[in-house]
Amino acid sequence: MHIRISSEPTRARRCLVAALCTAVLIASGTASSAGYPVRVVRMIVPSGTGGGTDVMARIVAPKVGEIWGHPVIVDNRPGAASIVGVEIAARSAPDGYTIVMVSSGFAITPSLVRKLSYDTVRDFTPVVHVASVPNVLVVHPSMPARGLKELLALVRSRPGQLTYASAGIGSSPHLSMELLRGMAGLDLVHVPYKGSGPATIDVISGHVPMMLPSLPTVVGQIQAGRLRALAVTTTKRSSAIPNVPTIAELLPGYEAVQWFGILTPAGTPDTIVSEQNRAFNEALSAVEVRAALAAQGAEPVGGTALKFAQYIRVEQTRWASVVQKSGIAPE
């Protein structure tokens, strides 16, 4: 008697094999994420050294690297109002080893550039809201205005004659000044630069009389007397320069917050995003990090990735309205 043994696996065997394969894949993926990171993590900063984003990155990155036991290196990639660096991050592998520190400009750019090379929602996963800071209206010490009220009077007496510097078209310093210009009825000439660093240098040199950068960019220059601070853009005064009033004290309703946060390329495993969020929140709770941020006039934020994603969406809507009212034409 011959017994025929089929070479084809039974349905039950096929299901068992499939289940075992799935289990192996899940287990290997979990193990990989649980071991993250196992090497250096690159933090892209889409602006030059010396700007607010760079300052925030260099305060937080070392502590996160200490927590992980692997360095977090800051990689400055400036260009095209931060678009170059952000695009590099968007095209990076979603493996957790490339993250990007962005600022308020990330939420502004979609309203200014019709054909971005990346999608702010589709191509990124928000990780954590790092910090918020005021922008600060500064002038060269040779300017006769000692306060905001005097500056507004001076500008109104010389319509179209005075200039202001910014980190570039559509940057937070630019739109913060545009918001002020619209609310106060000012006629000022915009001089855009490729980043806050070179703009600050020209204001210190007296080539441009004023600008409205983030406080971390210029707090040292204010304290050294190379720039005079007239007002901050938040509704509350900054602890770093408590004697400087808010713009809202003279113009009720004015508010502009410069914020900084971490994104990772879309598709990064949720377990890795969770670990990134955990590590940054731990870093932001460290005494030395909070002290360094406070010295820059920055307030640590932290929180969940979801909360940061919601915040970005609100900011995009808010600044789109400012762009439209300012009459800035998208490129």
Secondary structure, DSSP 4 states (H G I P E B T S, - for coil): ---PPPSSPPHHHHHHHHHHHHHHHHHHHHHHHHT--SS-EEEEESS-TTSHHHHHHHHHHHHHHHHHTS-EEEEE---TTTHHHHHHHHTS-SSSSEEEEEETHHHHGGGT-SS-SS-TTTTEEEEEEEEEEEBEEEE-TTSS--SHHHHHHHHHHSTTT-EEEESSTTSHHHHHHHHHHHHHT---EEEE-SSHHHHHHHHHTTSS-EE--BHHHHHHHHHTTSSEEEEESSSS--TTSTTSPBGGGTSTT---EEEEEEEEETT--HHHHHHHHHHHHHHHTSHHHHHHHHHTT-EE----HHHHHHHHHHHHHHHHHHHHHHTPPP-
